[in-house]
Amino acid sequence: MMNVARKAIEEPRTLSVLLTGRSRKLFSKTILKILENGGLNFDMVVLKQAHPSLGTRFPTTMGFKTGFLTSLLKKYHQATKISIYDDRPYHFRQFKEFGEDFNRNLRDHSTSRSRIKFDCQYVAETHKNLNVLEEIKQVKFMLRRHNKLAQSLDFVQEPPPARLLKRVSKTGYMLSPQTTSGLLERFPARPQRGYINTELFGTCVPIKSGKCDPRELEALGGIGSRVGFETVSYGSYDDCIWAVRVRPTSPDAIISTADETPTVLLSKRAYVPDYYVNRIDNWEDVSPDDPRYLKFTAIIGEQLRLQISVTRIYPSETMVDTKNIYRAAQAILPRSVEK
């Protein structure tokens, strides 16, 4: 997408626009800083705000976006094509419908203007992770900032600080971000029904769901032990889940895995449970002379689920409900080297 954006920016006959439903008042500085860091100089950067020509209220983000695009196309009445890129499946479909409705209105009102070619592209999710320790560091920084702000507010009862809770969701042979990227590039999911609601993984060879018994881990070498693997085969099931089978590169390696054959889940539809990987039966061999073949090193580690628990605050009533703890945010870290 960065290359697509830069190409549009450099094209003299193309109007490049970044359109977001984020509030101009709250997010303009942040978005402009992101664009500056990426070296992206769009002709227009449009954030959500009340505007006389668009109407003063937008019940939905999509209403704001289509209202802006309608005004834009009226302004540039000689335009013949508009390309729209969006990573939200629902918005992607709505943009296609908007294009059809726009051209239908042109036809019904017998205007001299020619039809607009709407090129709507769904931007599939890509897999990229921060270093796990850096991610935890950033979450802790946000918590400290939140707690400092909460303590500065005027409450009858001072709210307790928000806390970061951790639990082990999975133990396994954790893959590095580079290995994950390599697998997803070599074995991309090509669903027949499109990429919408397809999640990417490729982060580990599971040993067990949850935390392993310490004695079991010690028998495998303990947290931090390294094991070499190589790809063996690739398969999918019912156009909804994709995985690659692997095996240790050393015949003497002692391993334990959740699946009978060591398997890396690569991607799946959002509604599909992980255990569907065991339903794959059409495995395609990946030999060492196959260009997709990959050797990699994995590290025994634990996948953490971070949960932020914070007390609900009622500023208008200057009171704190200390009993109502709720899940404000949750992130799954793909690997953990934290001791």
C-alpha positions as YAML, in Angstrom:
chain: A
units: angstrom
residues:
- id: 1
  name: MET
  ca: [0.00, 0.00, 0.00]
- id: 2
  name: MET
  ca: [2.91, 2.36, 0.63]
- id: 3
  name: ASN
  ca: [4.04, 1.86, -2.97]
- id: 4
  name: VAL
  ca: [0.50, 2.40, -4.28]
- id: 5
  name: ALA
  ca: [0.22, 5.62, -2.27]
- id: 6
  name: ARG
  ca: [3.60, 6.93, -3.43]
- id: 7
  name: LYS
  ca: [2.78, 6.16, -7.06]
- id: 8
  name: ALA
  ca: [-0.52, 8.07, -6.78]
- id: 9
  name: ILE
  ca: [1.21, 11.00, -5.09]
- id: 10
  name: GLU
  ca: [3.85, 11.18, -7.83]
- id: 11
  name: GLU
  ca: [1.31, 10.98, -10.68]
- id: 12
  name: PRO
  ca: [0.65, 14.60, -11.77]
- id: 13
  name: ARG
  ca: [-2.84, 13.87, -13.16]
- id: 14
  name: THR
  ca: [-4.00, 12.00, -10.05]
- id: 15
  name: LEU
  ca: [-5.52, 13.61, -6.97]
- id: 16
  name: SER
  ca: [-4.23, 11.62, -3.99]
- id: 17
  name: VAL
  ca: [-6.46, 11.64, -0.92]
- id: 18
  name: LEU
  ca: [-6.16, 10.06, 2.51]
- id: 19
  name: LEU
  ca: [-9.71, 9.75, 3.84]
- id: 20
  name: THR
  ca: [-10.35, 8.58, 7.39]
- id: 21
  name: GLY
  ca: [-13.29, 8.62, 9.74]
- id: 22
  name: ARG
  ca: [-11.06, 9.63, 12.63]
- id: 23
  name: SER
  ca: [-11.92, 12.91, 14.32]
- id: 24
  name: ARG
  ca: [-9.95, 15.88, 13.06]
- id: 25
  name: LYS
  ca: [-9.90, 17.41, 16.53]
- id: 26
  name: LEU
  ca: [-8.48, 14.30, 18.21]
- id: 27
  name: PHE
  ca: [-6.29, 12.65, 15.58]
- id: 28
  name: SER
  ca: [-5.06, 15.25, 13.07]
- id: 29
  name: LYS
  ca: [-1.64, 15.73, 14.70]
- id: 30
  name: THR
  ca: [-1.07, 11.99, 15.07]
- id: 31
  name: ILE
  ca: [-2.02, 11.18, 11.48]
- id: 32
  name: LEU
  ca: [0.08, 14.01, 10.05]
- id: 33
  name: LYS
  ca: [3.06, 12.78, 12.07]
- id: 34
  name: ILE
  ca: [2.57, 9.23, 10.74]
- id: 35
  name: LEU
  ca: [2.46, 10.52, 7.16]
- id: 36
  name: GLU
  ca: [5.54, 12.66, 7.72]
- id: 37
  name: ASN
  ca: [7.48, 9.68, 9.09]
- id: 38
  name: GLY
  ca: [6.42, 7.63, 6.06]
- id: 39
  name: GLY
  ca: [7.33, 10.38, 3.60]
- id: 40
  name: LEU
  ca: [3.76, 10.51, 2.25]
- id: 41
  name: ASN
  ca: [2.59, 13.90, 1.02]
- id: 42
  name: PHE
  ca: [-1.03, 13.46, -0.08]
- id: 43
  name: ASP
  ca: [-2.81, 16.23, -1.98]
- id: 44
  name: MET
  ca: [-5.58, 16.04, 0.61]
- id: 45
  name: VAL
  ca: [-5.75, 14.59, 4.13]
- id: 46
  name: VAL
  ca: [-9.39, 14.43, 5.20]
- id: 47
  name: LEU
  ca: [-10.56, 13.68, 8.73]
- id: 48
  name: LYS
  ca: [-14.09, 13.61, 10.07]
- id: 49
  name: GLN
  ca: [-15.57, 16.95, 11.10]
- id: 50
  name: ALA
  ca: [-18.75, 18.95, 10.68]
- id: 51
  name: HIS
  ca: [-18.78, 20.80, 7.35]
- id: 52
  name: PRO
  ca: [-21.56, 22.89, 5.75]
- id: 53
  name: SER
  ca: [-21.29, 21.27, 2.32]
- id: 54
  name: LEU
  ca: [-21.45, 17.75, 3.74]
- id: 55
  name: GLY
  ca: [-23.97, 18.31, 6.49]
- id: 56
  name: THR
  ca: [-23.19, 18.96, 10.10]
- id: 57
  name: ARG
  ca: [-23.85, 15.46, 11.47]
- id: 58
  name: PHE
  ca: [-22.69, 12.05, 10.31]
- id: 59
  name: PRO
  ca: [-24.44, 9.11, 11.96]
- id: 60
  name: THR
  ca: [-21.82, 6.71, 10.60]
- id: 61
  name: THR
  ca: [-18.24, 6.85, 9.41]
- id: 62
  name: MET
  ca: [-19.34, 5.52, 6.04]
- id: 63
  name: GLY
  ca: [-21.91, 8.30, 5.75]
- id: 64
  name: PHE
  ca: [-19.11, 10.83, 6.19]
- id: 65
  name: LYS
  ca: [-16.87, 9.12, 3.64]
- id: 66
  name: THR
  ca: [-19.53, 8.77, 0.93]
- id: 67
  name: GLY
  ca: [-20.69, 12.34, 1.56]
- id: 68
  name: PHE
  ca: [-17.15, 13.58, 1.02]
- id: 69
  name: LEU
  ca: [-16.66, 11.46, -2.12]
- id: 70
  name: THR
  ca: [-19.93, 12.75, -3.59]
- id: 71
  name: SER
  ca: [-18.78, 16.35, -3.08]
- id: 72
  name: LEU
  ca: [-15.35, 15.51, -4.49]
- id: 73
  name: LEU
  ca: [-16.78, 13.94, -7.65]
- id: 74
  name: LYS
  ca: [-19.09, 16.91, -8.16]
- id: 75
  name: LYS
  ca: [-16.12, 19.26, -7.84]
- id: 76
  name: TYR
  ca: [-13.92, 17.29, -10.26]
- id: 77
  name: HIS
  ca: [-16.68, 16.61, -12.79]
- id: 78
  name: GLN
  ca: [-14.19, 15.64, -15.52]
- id: 79
  name: ALA
  ca: [-12.82, 12.73, -13.51]
- id: 80
  name: THR
  ca: [-13.29, 9.35, -15.18]
- id: 81
  name: LYS
  ca: [-11.94, 6.94, -12.57]
- id: 82
  name: ILE
  ca: [-11.63, 6.69, -8.81]
- id: 83
  name: SER
  ca: [-9.61, 4.02, -6.99]
- id: 84
  name: ILE
  ca: [-10.57, 3.27, -3.39]
- id: 85
  name: TYR
  ca: [-8.56, 1.11, -1.00]
- id: 86
  name: ASP
  ca: [-10.02, -0.01, 2.34]
- id: 87
  name: ASP
  ca: [-9.13, -2.67, 4.89]
- id: 88
  name: ARG
  ca: [-12.60, -2.98, 6.42]
- id: 89
  name: PRO
  ca: [-14.64, -5.70, 4.68]
- id: 90
  name: TYR
  ca: [-17.93, -3.95, 5.40]
- id: 91
  name: HIS
  ca: [-16.71, -0.60, 4.11]
- id: 92
  name: PHE
  ca: [-15.22, -2.28, 1.04]
- id: 93
  name: ARG
  ca: [-18.63, -3.67, 0.11]
- id: 94
  name: GLN
  ca: [-20.33, -0.35, 0.84]
- id: 95
  name: PHE
  ca: [-17.91, 1.53, -1.41]
- id: 96
  name: LYS
  ca: [-18.78, -0.83, -4.28]
- id: 97
  name: GLU
  ca: [-22.48, -0.21, -3.65]
- id: 98
  name: PHE
  ca: [-21.84, 3.54, -3.48]
- id: 99
  name: GLY
  ca: [-20.17, 3.42, -6.91]
- id: 100
  name: GLU
  ca: [-23.09, 1.52, -8.41]
- id: 101
  name: ASP
  ca: [-25.60, 3.96, -6.90]
- id: 102
  name: PHE
  ca: [-23.61, 6.98, -8.07]
- id: 103
  name: ASN
  ca: [-23.54, 5.80, -11.68]
- id: 104
  name: ARG
  ca: [-27.19, 4.77, -11.53]
- id: 105
  name: ASN
  ca: [-28.13, 8.30, -10.47]
- id: 106
  name: LEU
  ca: [-26.11, 9.71, -13.37]
- id: 107
  name: ARG
  ca: [-28.01, 7.49, -15.78]
- id: 108
  name: ASP
  ca: [-31.44, 8.17, -14.27]
- id: 109
  name: HIS
  ca: [-31.00, 11.94, -14.35]
- id: 110
  name: SER
  ca: [-29.73, 11.92, -17.96]
- id: 111
  name: THR
  ca: [-26.73, 14.11, -17.22]
- id: 112
  name: SER
  ca: [-24.08, 14.75, -19.85]
- id: 113
  name: ARG
  ca: [-21.43, 13.46, -17.50]
- id: 114
  name: SER
  ca: [-19.97, 10.06, -18.37]
- id: 115
  name: ARG
  ca: [-19.99, 7.19, -15.89]
- id: 116
  name: ILE
  ca: [-17.21, 6.98, -13.31]
- id: 117
  name: LYS
  ca: [-15.15, 3.82, -13.17]
- id: 118
  name: PHE
  ca: [-15.03, 2.76, -9.51]
- id: 119
  name: ASP
  ca: [-12.03, 0.57, -8.75]
- id: 120
  name: CYS
  ca: [-12.60, -0.66, -5.18]
- id: 121
  name: GLN
  ca: [-9.80, -2.74, -3.68]
- id: 122
  name: TYR
  ca: [-9.98, -4.66, -0.43]
- id: 123
  name: VAL
  ca: [-6.65, -4.41, 1.41]
- id: 124
  name: ALA
  ca: [-6.04, -7.79, 3.04]
- id: 125
  name: GLU
  ca: [-4.42, -7.87, 6.44]
- id: 126
  name: THR
  ca: [-0.66, -8.31, 6.56]
- id: 127
  name: HIS
  ca: [1.22, -9.86, 9.44]
- id: 128
  name: LYS
  ca: [3.67, -7.71, 11.31]
- id: 129
  name: ASN
  ca: [4.62, -7.84, 14.96]
- id: 130
  name: LEU
  ca: [6.59, -5.62, 17.26]
- id: 131
  name: ASN
  ca: [9.33, -7.23, 19.26]
- id: 132
  name: VAL
  ca: [7.41, -8.75, 22.16]
- id: 133
  name: LEU
  ca: [9.34, -6.90, 24.86]
- id: 134
  name: GLU
  ca: [8.88, -3.62, 23.00]
- id: 135
  name: GLU
  ca: [5.15, -4.27, 22.74]
- id: 136
  name: ILE
  ca: [4.85, -4.89, 26.48]
- id: 137
  name: LYS
  ca: [6.92, -1.76, 27.11]
- id: 138
  name: GLN
  ca: [4.56, 0.35, 25.00]
- id: 139
  name: VAL
  ca: [1.45, -1.05, 26.72]
- id: 140
  name: LYS
  ca: [2.96, -0.30, 30.14]
- id: 141
  name: PHE
  ca: [3.79, 3.23, 29.01]
- id: 142
  name: MET
  ca: [0.16, 3.81, 27.98]
- id: 143
  name: LEU
  ca: [-1.03, 2.44, 31.32]
- id: 144
  name: ARG
  ca: [1.25, 4.78, 33.27]
- id: 145
  name: ARG
  ca: [-0.03, 7.73, 31.25]
- id: 146
  name: HIS
  ca: [-3.65, 6.65, 31.81]
- id: 147
  name: ASN
  ca: [-3.13, 6.25, 35.57]
- id: 148
  name: LYS
  ca: [-1.42, 9.62, 35.86]
- id: 149
  name: LEU
  ca: [-4.34, 11.31, 34.10]
- id: 150
  name: ALA
  ca: [-6.96, 9.43, 36.16]
- id: 151
  name: GLN
  ca: [-5.28, 10.44, 39.42]
- id: 152
  name: SER
  ca: [-5.30, 14.10, 38.39]
- id: 153
  name: LEU
  ca: [-9.10, 14.15, 38.05]
- id: 154
  name: ASP
  ca: [-11.32, 15.36, 40.87]
- id: 155
  name: PHE
  ca: [-13.11, 12.38, 42.42]
- id: 156
  name: VAL
  ca: [-14.55, 11.87, 45.86]
- id: 157
  name: GLN
  ca: [-12.78, 8.53, 45.90]
- id: 158
  name: GLU
  ca: [-9.50, 8.20, 44.02]
- id: 159
  name: PRO
  ca: [-9.72, 5.39, 41.44]
- id: 160
  name: PRO
  ca: [-7.29, 2.48, 41.78]
- id: 161
  name: PRO
  ca: [-4.72, 2.31, 38.97]
- id: 162
  name: ALA
  ca: [-5.35, 0.27, 35.85]
- id: 163
  name: ARG
  ca: [-3.45, -3.00, 35.85]
- id: 164
  name: LEU
  ca: [-1.84, -5.16, 33.20]
- id: 165
  name: LEU
  ca: [-2.77, -8.81, 33.63]
- id: 166
  name: LYS
  ca: [-0.96, -11.59, 31.83]
- id: 167
  name: ARG
  ca: [-1.77, -15.23, 31.29]
- id: 168
  name: VAL
  ca: [-0.23, -17.91, 29.12]
- id: 169
  name: SER
  ca: [-2.60, -18.81, 26.29]
- id: 170
  name: LYS
  ca: [-0.31, -21.22, 24.47]
- id: 171
  name: THR
  ca: [3.08, -22.91, 24.81]
- id: 172
  name: GLY
  ca: [4.96, -23.77, 21.66]
- id: 173
  name: TYR
  ca: [7.97, -23.47, 19.40]
- id: 174
  name: MET
  ca: [7.77, -19.75, 18.66]
- id: 175
  name: LEU
  ca: [8.70, -18.44, 15.22]
- id: 176
  name: SER
  ca: [10.52, -15.17, 14.67]
- id: 177
  name: PRO
  ca: [8.69, -12.40, 12.77]
- id: 178
  name: GLN
  ca: [11.07, -13.01, 9.86]
- id: 179
  name: THR
  ca: [10.11, -16.70, 9.72]
- id: 180
  name: THR
  ca: [6.41, -15.83, 9.95]
- id: 181
  name: SER
  ca: [6.76, -13.41, 7.04]
- id: 182
  name: GLY
  ca: [8.71, -16.01, 5.05]
- id: 183
  name: LEU
  ca: [6.04, -18.66, 5.50]
- id: 184
  name: LEU
  ca: [3.16, -16.32, 4.66]
- id: 185
  name: GLU
  ca: [4.96, -15.16, 1.51]
- id: 186
  name: ARG
  ca: [5.74, -18.72, 0.38]
- id: 187
  name: PHE
  ca: [2.32, -20.13, 1.24]
- id: 188
  name: PRO
  ca: [-0.24, -17.36, 0.75]
- id: 189
  name: ALA
  ca: [-3.88, -18.24, 1.32]
- id: 190
  name: ARG
  ca: [-5.86, -17.93, -1.91]
- id: 191
  name: PRO
  ca: [-9.47, -18.37, -0.80]
- id: 192
  name: GLN
  ca: [-12.01, -18.89, -3.56]
- id: 193
  name: ARG
  ca: [-14.49, -16.62, -1.78]
- id: 194
  name: GLY
  ca: [-12.09, -13.70, -1.35]
- id: 195
  name: TYR
  ca: [-9.87, -12.52, 1.49]
- id: 196
  name: ILE
  ca: [-12.62, -10.91, 3.56]
- id: 197
  name: ASN
  ca: [-12.46, -11.90, 7.26]
- id: 198
  name: THR
  ca: [-9.31, -14.00, 6.78]
- id: 199
  name: GLU
  ca: [-6.91, -13.88, 9.73]
- id: 200
  name: LEU
  ca: [-3.15, -14.47, 9.49]
- id: 201
  name: PHE
  ca: [-1.06, -16.43, 11.98]
- id: 202
  name: GLY
  ca: [2.12, -18.44, 11.30]
- id: 203
  name: THR
  ca: [3.57, -17.71, 14.73]
- id: 204
  name: CYS
  ca: [4.30, -21.08, 16.32]
- id: 205
  name: VAL
  ca: [4.29, -24.87, 16.32]
- id: 206
  name: PRO
  ca: [1.94, -25.49, 19.27]
- id: 207
  name: ILE
  ca: [3.04, -27.74, 22.13]
- id: 208
  name: LYS
  ca: [0.02, -27.23, 24.36]
- id: 209
  name: SER
  ca: [-2.84, -24.83, 24.93]
- id: 210
  name: GLY
  ca: [-2.11, -22.85, 28.08]
- id: 211
  name: LYS
  ca: [0.89, -23.30, 30.34]
- id: 212
  name: CYS
  ca: [2.99, -26.46, 30.27]
- id: 213
  name: ASP
  ca: [4.03, -28.40, 33.33]
- id: 214
  name: PRO
  ca: [7.60, -27.28, 34.23]
- id: 215
  name: ARG
  ca: [8.83, -30.88, 34.18]
- id: 216
  name: GLU
  ca: [7.44, -31.37, 30.68]
- id: 217
  name: LEU
  ca: [9.20, -28.21, 29.52]
- id: 218
  name: GLU
  ca: [12.49, -29.26, 31.10]
- id: 219
  name: ALA
  ca: [12.31, -32.59, 29.25]
- id: 220
  name: LEU
  ca: [12.16, -30.59, 26.00]
- id: 221
  name: GLY
  ca: [15.06, -28.34, 26.99]
- id: 222
  name: GLY
  ca: [13.18, -25.58, 28.79]
- id: 223
  name: ILE
  ca: [12.06, -22.09, 27.82]
- id: 224
  name: GLY
  ca: [14.46, -20.56, 25.31]
- id: 225
  name: SER
  ca: [15.64, -23.85, 23.79]
- id: 226
  name: ARG
  ca: [16.08, -23.77, 20.03]
- id: 227
  name: VAL
  ca: [14.84, -26.38, 17.57]
- id: 228
  name: GLY
  ca: [15.43, -26.43, 13.81]
- id: 229
  name: PHE
  ca: [12.47, -27.22, 11.54]
- id: 230
  name: GLU
  ca: [11.86, -27.62, 7.82]
- id: 231
  name: THR
  ca: [8.67, -27.46, 5.79]
- id: 232
  name: VAL
  ca: [7.23, -30.79, 4.65]
- id: 233
  name: SER
  ca: [3.79, -30.14, 3.15]
- id: 234
  name: TYR
  ca: [1.09, -27.51, 2.65]
- id: 235
  name: GLY
  ca: [-2.67, -27.96, 2.80]
- id: 236
  name: SER
  ca: [-6.08, -26.39, 3.28]
- id: 237
  name: TYR
  ca: [-9.61, -27.40, 4.19]
- id: 238
  name: ASP
  ca: [-12.92, -26.20, 2.73]
- id: 239
  name: ASP
  ca: [-11.52, -22.83, 1.63]
- id: 240
  name: CYS
  ca: [-11.43, -21.73, 5.27]
- id: 241
  name: ILE
  ca: [-8.13, -22.77, 6.89]
- id: 242
  name: TRP
  ca: [-4.53, -23.10, 5.62]
- id: 243
  name: ALA
  ca: [-1.50, -24.68, 7.28]
- id: 244
  name: VAL
  ca: [1.96, -26.09, 6.69]
- id: 245
  name: ARG
  ca: [3.41, -29.24, 8.21]
- id: 246
  name: VAL
  ca: [6.99, -29.24, 9.45]
- id: 247
  name: ARG
  ca: [9.51, -31.62, 10.98]
- id: 248
  name: PRO
  ca: [12.76, -31.22, 12.95]
- id: 249
  name: THR
  ca: [15.87, -30.90, 10.82]
- id: 250
  name: SER
  ca: [17.75, -33.11, 13.27]
- id: 251
  name: PRO
  ca: [16.62, -36.76, 13.50]
- id: 252
  name: ASP
  ca: [17.76, -36.78, 17.15]
- id: 253
  name: ALA
  ca: [15.59, -33.84, 18.20]
- id: 254
  name: ILE
  ca: [13.11, -34.56, 20.99]
- id: 255
  name: ILE
  ca: [9.91, -32.60, 20.50]
- id: 256
  name: SER
  ca: [6.31, -32.60, 21.68]
- id: 257
  name: THR
  ca: [3.48, -31.00, 19.73]
- id: 258
  name: ALA
  ca: [-0.26, -30.51, 20.14]
- id: 259
  name: ASP
  ca: [-0.85, -32.05, 16.71]
- id: 260
  name: GLU
  ca: [0.20, -35.59, 15.79]
- id: 261
  name: THR
  ca: [2.33, -34.06, 13.02]
- id: 262
  name: PRO
  ca: [3.99, -30.71, 13.86]
- id: 263
  name: THR
  ca: [1.86, -28.06, 12.15]
- id: 264
  name: VAL
  ca: [1.95, -24.29, 11.74]
- id: 265
  name: LEU
  ca: [-1.46, -22.66, 11.30]
- id: 266
  name: LEU
  ca: [-0.98, -19.99, 8.62]
- id: 267
  name: SER
  ca: [-4.41, -18.43, 8.15]
- id: 268
  name: LYS
  ca: [-8.11, -19.07, 8.62]
- id: 269
  name: ARG
  ca: [-11.50, -17.48, 8.32]
- id: 270
  name: ALA
  ca: [-12.42, -15.48, 11.41]
- id: 271
  name: TYR
  ca: [-15.29, -17.81, 12.31]
- id: 272
  name: VAL
  ca: [-13.26, -21.04, 12.00]
- id: 273
  name: PRO
  ca: [-11.85, -22.70, 15.17]
- id: 274
  name: ASP
  ca: [-8.17, -23.63, 15.26]
- id: 275
  name: TYR
  ca: [-8.86, -27.37, 15.56]
- id: 276
  name: TYR
  ca: [-10.15, -27.40, 11.97]
- id: 277
  name: VAL
  ca: [-6.49, -27.72, 11.01]
- id: 278
  name: ASN
  ca: [-6.85, -31.42, 11.86]
- id: 279
  name: ARG
  ca: [-9.48, -31.76, 9.11]
- id: 280
  name: ILE
  ca: [-6.98, -30.97, 6.36]
- id: 281
  name: ASP
  ca: [-6.37, -34.12, 4.33]
- id: 282
  name: ASN
  ca: [-5.18, -32.82, 0.95]
- id: 283
  name: TRP
  ca: [-1.54, -32.16, 1.84]
- id: 284
  name: GLU
  ca: [0.79, -31.10, -0.97]
- id: 285
  name: ASP
  ca: [4.43, -32.19, -0.58]
- id: 286
  name: VAL
  ca: [7.07, -29.47, -0.27]
- id: 287
  name: SER
  ca: [10.44, -31.02, -1.12]
- id: 288
  name: PRO
  ca: [13.82, -29.32, -0.58]
- id: 289
  name: ASP
  ca: [14.00, -28.41, -4.28]
- id: 290
  name: ASP
  ca: [10.62, -26.65, -4.08]
- id: 291
  name: PRO
  ca: [11.06, -22.83, -4.16]
- id: 292
  name: ARG
  ca: [8.66, -22.63, -1.20]
- id: 293
  name: TYR
  ca: [10.82, -24.90, 0.97]
- id: 294
  name: LEU
  ca: [12.05, -23.24, 4.15]
- id: 295
  name: LYS
  ca: [14.33, -24.13, 7.04]
- id: 296
  name: PHE
  ca: [13.97, -22.14, 10.23]
- id: 297
  name: THR
  ca: [14.78, -22.12, 13.92]
- id: 298
  name: ALA
  ca: [12.04, -21.90, 16.54]
- id: 299
  name: ILE
  ca: [12.36, -21.14, 20.25]
- id: 300
  name: ILE
  ca: [10.36, -22.79, 23.01]
- id: 301
  name: GLY
  ca: [8.30, -20.04, 24.59]
- id: 302
  name: GLU
  ca: [4.91, -18.96, 25.83]
- id: 303
  name: GLN
  ca: [2.29, -16.92, 24.03]
- id: 304
  name: LEU
  ca: [0.90, -14.31, 26.41]
- id: 305
  name: ARG
  ca: [-2.54, -12.80, 26.42]
- id: 306
  name: LEU
  ca: [-2.43, -9.30, 27.84]
- id: 307
  name: GLN
  ca: [-5.54, -7.90, 29.47]
- id: 308
  name: ILE
  ca: [-5.96, -4.39, 30.82]
- id: 309
  name: SER
  ca: [-8.33, -4.23, 33.77]
- id: 310
  name: VAL
  ca: [-9.45, -0.78, 34.79]
- id: 311
  name: THR
  ca: [-12.06, 0.56, 37.15]
- id: 312
  name: ARG
  ca: [-15.03, 2.21, 35.48]
- id: 313
  name: ILE
  ca: [-15.18, 5.92, 36.27]
- id: 314
  name: TYR
  ca: [-18.20, 8.23, 36.28]
- id: 315
  name: PRO
  ca: [-16.81, 11.80, 36.08]
- id: 316
  name: SER
  ca: [-20.24, 13.46, 35.93]
- id: 317
  name: GLU
  ca: [-21.12, 11.93, 39.29]
- id: 318
  name: THR
  ca: [-17.61, 12.34, 40.76]
- id: 319
  name: MET
  ca: [-17.69, 8.72, 41.83]
- id: 320
  name: VAL
  ca: [-15.88, 5.48, 41.11]
- id: 321
  name: ASP
  ca: [-17.42, 2.03, 40.79]
- id: 322
  name: THR
  ca: [-14.62, -0.01, 42.31]
- id: 323
  name: LYS
  ca: [-16.45, -3.31, 41.78]
- id: 324
  name: ASN
  ca: [-17.02, -2.97, 38.06]
- id: 325
  name: ILE
  ca: [-13.79, -4.20, 36.49]
- id: 326
  name: TYR
  ca: [-14.07, -4.65, 32.76]
- id: 327
  name: ARG
  ca: [-11.87, -5.70, 29.88]
- id: 328
  name: ALA
  ca: [-10.80, -2.48, 28.21]
- id: 329
  name: ALA
  ca: [-8.24, -3.87, 25.80]
- id: 330
  name: GLN
  ca: [-6.72, -7.17, 24.90]
- id: 331
  name: ALA
  ca: [-3.76, -8.13, 22.76]
- id: 332
  name: ILE
  ca: [-2.28, -11.50, 21.95]
- id: 333
  name: LEU
  ca: [1.49, -11.46, 21.70]
- id: 334
  name: PRO
  ca: [2.79, -13.98, 19.17]
- id: 335
  name: ARG
  ca: [5.85, -14.98, 21.18]
- id: 336
  name: SER
  ca: [7.36, -14.41, 24.58]
- id: 337
  name: VAL
  ca: [10.95, -14.44, 25.76]
- id: 338
  name: GLU
  ca: [9.99, -12.77, 29.02]
- id: 339
  name: LYS
  ca: [11.31, -14.58, 32.06]
...
